[in-house]
Amino acid sequence: MHLTPREEERLLLAAAADLARRRLARGTRLGATEAVALVCDEICEMAWDGVPLPDIVARAHSVVPAAALLPGVPSLVPVLEVEALFPWGSTLVHVDAPFGASDSFPERAGATVTEPGYIELAAGLPRRTVMLRNTGPRDVWISSHFPLDQVNPAVVVAGGLAVGCRLDLPAGEALLLRPGESREAPAVIVAFPWGTS
């Protein structure tokens, strides 16, 4: 069977929506991926049947009840868009807040939740302060785990102190250097150039 890319995408969406229906049937709550697939599949089927666009948008909000979602899903999916095939052609269907207003889940969806208390980053490793200067014409972001001796060539680390160092920032954080900006930053020494770590 030969399928166009559009047909392949539609079948993949239908398979994900079927997974969502099976999970709902056994009383399991849905994550964002399955919930989005289910709503998009229903939108595509309503479009195929020629349901008017305003009716589809209105009905899309009731496909998955809030109680059937894992915490954080409504805030993770503020908008849903799917290109649906109507009898007269394709139309982009846009649904705001498909799962209702953001829920009161205290953490961002997908956040790492840690035990209470203080966690020392890179415990026991030596630190130093480095002076960074952006000599280029564009903003440069330096992420927390990127080796300072391998950053954008426009960034100069004063005194050659970059080897074996990374910024002393929590995972996922980054430091912004504007064009021409110089600033001090805390760094952690994760490897010594002479091989001792």
Residue pairs with C-beta under 8 A, 6 or more apart in sequence:
3 11
10 44
13 37
13 40
13 41
13 44
14 41
16 33
16 34
16 37
16 38
16 41
17 34
17 37
17 38
17 40
17 41
17 42
19 34
19 37
20 30
20 34
20 35
20 37
20 38
20 64
21 38
23 29
23 30
23 34
24 30
24 38
24 64
24 68
29 67
29 68
29 69
29 70
30 38
30 64
30 68
30 69
30 70
30 73
31 70
31 73
32 70
32 73
32 76
32 77
32 109
35 64
35 68
35 69
35 73
35 77
35 99
36 77
36 80
36 98
38 63
38 64
39 60
39 63
39 64
39 80
39 95
39 98
40 80
40 82
42 59
42 60
42 63
43 56
43 60
43 82
43 84
43 93
43 95
44 82
44 84
44 85
46 55
46 56
46 59
46 84
47 56
47 84
47 85
47 86
47 91
47 93
48 84
48 85
48 86
48 87
50 86
50 87
51 59
53 86
53 91
53 93
56 84
56 93
57 93
57 94
57 95
60 80
60 93
60 95
60 98
61 95
61 97
61 98
61 99
61 100
63 98
64 98
64 99
66 74
66 99
66 100
66 103
69 99
69 103
71 103
71 105
71 109
72 103
72 105
72 107
72 108
72 109
72 110
73 99
73 103
73 109
74 97
74 99
74 100
74 101
74 102
74 103
75 102
75 103
75 105
75 108
75 109
76 109
76 110
77 98
77 99
78 96
78 97
78 102
79 94
79 95
79 96
79 97
79 98
80 94
80 95
80 98
81 92
81 93
81 94
81 95
82 92
82 93
83 90
83 91
83 92
83 93
84 90
84 91
84 92
84 93
107 113
121 168
121 169
121 170
121 188
122 168
122 188
122 190
125 188
125 189
125 190
126 188
126 189
127 168
127 186
127 187
127 188
127 189
128 161
128 165
128 186
128 187
128 189
129 184
129 185
129 186
129 187
130 148
130 157
130 158
130 159
130 161
130 162
130 165
130 184
130 185
130 186
130 187
131 157
131 158
131 159
131 182
131 183
131 184
131 185
132 142
132 155
132 156
132 157
132 158
132 175
132 177
132 182
132 183
132 184
132 185
133 155
133 156
133 158
133 177
133 181
133 182
134 140
134 154
134 155
134 177
134 178
134 179
134 180
134 181
134 182
135 154
135 155
135 156
135 180
136 152
136 154
136 155
136 179
137 179
138 154
138 179
139 176
139 177
139 178
139 179
140 151
140 152
140 154
140 155
140 176
140 177
141 174
141 175
141 176
141 177
142 148
142 151
142 152
142 155
142 167
142 174
142 175
142 177
143 167
143 169
143 172
143 173
143 174
144 166
144 167
144 169
144 170
144 171
144 172
144 173
144 174
145 166
145 171
146 166
146 167
147 162
147 164
147 165
147 166
148 157
148 161
148 162
148 163
148 165
148 166
148 167
148 187
149 157
149 162
149 163
149 164
149 165
151 157
151 162
155 177
157 165
161 187
163 193
164 189
164 190
164 191
164 192
164 193
165 187
165 188
165 189
165 190
166 187
166 188
166 190
167 175
167 185
167 186
167 187
167 188
168 185
168 186
168 187
168 188
169 175
169 186
175 183
175 185
177 183
190 197
191 197
